[in-house]
Amino acid sequence: MSKPSTIRERQQAKEPGTRVRPSGSFAVEPVRLEIDRTAIERHLRKRSLRDVALWRLGIYTGRRISDLLRLKVGDVAVITTRGELSIRLRLQVREAKTGKRADLTLHQKARVAVSKYLRERMKKAPSKGALLLEPLFASKRPTADGRLKPITRQRAGQILREAARAVGIEDRIACHSLRKTFGHMLHGLGEPLTLIGEALGHSNPSTTRRYIGLQRDDVDNAITALP
């Protein structure tokens, strides 16, 4: 009999019949309920307009956290000829993981949140032109030479986990939950898996189905419907 070769196989051999927790993006959950999404946003609003903007841009674009944190202010905003800040109608971003270029409309709720956040940023920026070159989701701790840097993925995850715990969500919530929530919201509107997969950049509908947690939902709904 051959020895187990992978970590998963070794764990199953040690504890037969146990379910090994999935790794990576499948290990976290979307925020399924609208009441929970509202509660998270309310919690974030008390703490930081930046965090609200990150939350909304994540759940209304479905972009990976690595791509969101690479954004500059100029990727989402322009300065008009009258010197006013205007949020773009579309977001164009090249995905770091795939190299593909995404071009998608910015939902009004995302635009409003980003606008409120950046209007606060403008009060502290050395100039409007300089603001456009700064990281969109800037850390509150600048570098030693005074430059702004984006928050880290770890910090973004901490923000989301703390918000989820604060409003009583027991599911595992992390950075990838933003992207999964986007897909789950589209499914709630009755959009087909093919369209959701296209929005997320998936090539296989079964991947999309597992990715946004529909298999678990199907089981839960079936149990709830029992007479």
C-alpha positions in Angstrom: 0.0 0.0 0.0 1.4 3.4 -1.1 2.0 6.1 1.4 -0.2 9.2 1.4 1.6 11.8 -0.8 -0.3 15.0 -0.1 -1.2 16.9 3.1 -4.9 16.2 2.4 -4.3 12.5 2.0 -2.1 12.4 5.1 -4.8 14.1 7.1 -7.5 11.8 5.8 -5.3 8.7 6.6 -4.8 10.0 10.1 -8.5 10.8 10.7 -10.6 8.5 8.5 -14.0 9.9 7.6 -13.1 13.5 8.5 -13.9 16.3 6.1 -10.8 18.3 5.2 -11.5 22.0 5.1 -11.0 23.4 1.6 -8.1 25.7 1.0 -7.7 29.0 -0.8 -10.7 30.9 -2.2 -13.1 28.0 -1.5 -12.4 28.2 2.3 -14.2 31.5 2.8 -17.9 32.4 2.4 -19.8 35.2 0.8 -22.0 37.4 2.9 -25.3 35.9 1.7 -28.0 38.0 3.5 -28.8 41.6 2.7 -29.4 42.3 6.4 -25.8 41.1 7.1 -24.3 43.2 4.3 -26.2 46.3 5.6 -25.0 45.6 9.2 -21.3 45.2 8.0 -21.5 48.5 6.1 -23.1 50.3 9.1 -20.2 49.0 11.3 -17.6 50.1 8.8 -19.1 53.5 8.4 -18.6 54.2 12.0 -14.9 53.6 11.6 -13.7 54.7 8.2 -15.0 56.0 4.9 -12.1 54.2 3.3 -13.3 50.9 4.6 -16.8 51.5 3.3 -15.4 52.4 -0.1 -13.3 49.2 -0.2 -16.3 47.1 0.9 -18.6 48.6 -1.8 -16.1 48.5 -4.6 -15.4 44.9 -3.7 -19.0 43.6 -3.6 -20.1 45.7 -6.6 -17.2 44.9 -9.0 -16.1 41.4 -8.0 -12.4 42.3 -8.4 -9.8 40.4 -6.5 -8.4 42.2 -3.4 -4.9 42.3 -5.0 -6.3 44.3 -7.9 -8.3 46.6 -5.7 -5.3 47.4 -3.5 -3.2 48.3 -6.6 -5.6 51.0 -7.7 -4.6 54.6 -7.7 -7.1 57.4 -7.1 -6.8 58.3 -10.8 -8.1 54.9 -11.8 -11.5 55.8 -10.3 -11.6 59.6 -10.4 -10.8 62.6 -12.5 -10.4 66.3 -11.9 -12.8 68.3 -14.1 -11.9 71.5 -15.9 -13.7 73.3 -13.0 -11.4 71.7 -10.5 -14.0 69.3 -9.1 -13.6 65.7 -8.3 -15.6 63.4 -10.5 -15.9 59.6 -10.1 -15.5 57.6 -13.3 -18.5 55.7 -14.7 -16.4 52.7 -15.6 -13.5 50.8 -14.0 -10.7 49.5 -16.2 -8.1 47.3 -14.5 -5.6 44.7 -15.6 -5.9 41.6 -13.4 -2.6 40.7 -11.8 -3.5 37.0 -11.7 -4.6 36.5 -15.2 -3.2 39.4 -17.1 -6.7 40.0 -18.6 -8.1 43.6 -18.8 -11.4 44.1 -17.1 -13.7 47.0 -18.2 -16.9 47.2 -16.2 -19.5 49.7 -15.1 -19.2 51.2 -11.6 -22.4 50.7 -9.6 -23.9 53.9 -8.3 -23.5 52.8 -4.7 -19.8 52.1 -5.2 -19.4 55.5 -6.9 -21.1 57.3 -4.0 -19.0 55.6 -1.4 -15.7 56.3 -3.2 -16.8 59.9 -3.8 -17.5 60.5 -0.1 -14.1 59.0 0.8 -12.1 60.9 -1.7 -13.7 64.2 -0.8 -12.3 63.7 2.7 -8.9 62.8 1.2 -8.9 66.0 -0.9 -8.8 68.1 2.3 -5.4 66.6 3.2 -3.9 66.2 -0.2 -1.0 68.6 -1.2 -2.8 69.2 -4.5 -5.7 67.7 -6.6 -3.2 66.5 -9.2 -1.1 64.8 -6.6 -4.2 63.1 -5.1 -4.8 61.2 -8.4 -1.3 59.6 -8.1 -1.9 58.3 -4.6 -3.0 54.8 -3.7 -6.8 54.6 -3.6 -6.9 52.6 -0.4 -4.1 54.4 1.5 -2.8 53.3 4.8 -3.1 55.7 7.7 0.6 55.1 8.3 2.8 56.7 5.7 6.3 55.5 4.9 9.4 57.0 6.6 9.7 59.6 3.8 6.1 60.7 4.1 4.7 58.8 1.1 1.3 57.1 1.2 1.2 53.4 0.6 -1.8 51.1 0.1 -3.1 49.0 3.0 -2.0 45.4 2.9 -4.0 42.4 2.1 -3.6 41.3 5.7 -5.0 44.6 7.0 -8.0 44.4 4.6 -8.7 40.9 5.8 -8.5 42.0 9.4 -11.0 44.8 8.7 -13.5 42.4 7.2 -13.1 39.8 9.8 -13.6 42.3 12.6 -16.7 43.7 11.0 -18.2 40.3 10.4 -17.6 39.3 14.1 -19.0 42.6 15.3 -22.4 42.0 13.6 -22.6 38.3 14.6 -21.7 36.5 11.3 -20.2 33.1 12.1 -19.2 32.2 8.6 -15.5 32.5 7.7 -15.2 36.0 6.1 -12.0 37.2 4.5 -10.8 39.3 1.5 -12.1 36.8 -1.1 -15.6 37.1 0.5 -16.0 40.5 -1.3 -15.6 38.8 -4.7 -17.8 35.8 -3.7 -20.5 38.2 -2.4 -20.6 39.9 -5.8 -21.3 36.6 -7.4 -23.8 35.6 -4.8 -25.7 38.9 -5.3 -25.8 38.4 -9.0 -27.2 34.9 -8.5 -29.9 36.4 -6.2 -31.1 38.5 -9.1 -31.6 35.3 -11.1 -28.7 35.8 -13.4 -27.4 32.5 -15.0 -24.2 30.9 -13.9 -22.7 31.5 -17.3 -23.1 35.3 -16.9 -21.8 35.2 -13.3 -18.9 33.1 -14.4 -18.1 35.6 -17.2 -18.2 38.5 -14.6 -15.8 36.6 -12.4 -13.6 35.4 -15.2 -14.5 31.7 -14.7 -14.5 29.2 -17.6 -16.4 26.4 -15.9 -19.9 26.9 -14.5 -19.3 24.2 -11.9 -16.4 26.3 -10.6 -18.7 29.3 -10.3 -21.3 27.2 -8.5 -18.9 26.0 -5.8 -17.1 29.4 -5.7 -20.2 31.4 -4.6 -21.4 28.7 -2.2 -24.5 27.5 -4.1 -24.0 23.8 -3.2 -24.2 24.6 0.5 -27.2 26.8 -0.1 -29.0 24.1 -2.1 -28.6 21.7 0.8 -29.7 24.3 3.4 -32.8 25.3 1.4 -33.7 21.6 0.9 -33.5 21.0 4.6 -35.6 24.1 5.4 -38.2 23.0 2.9 -38.8 19.6 4.6 -42.4 19.2 5.8 
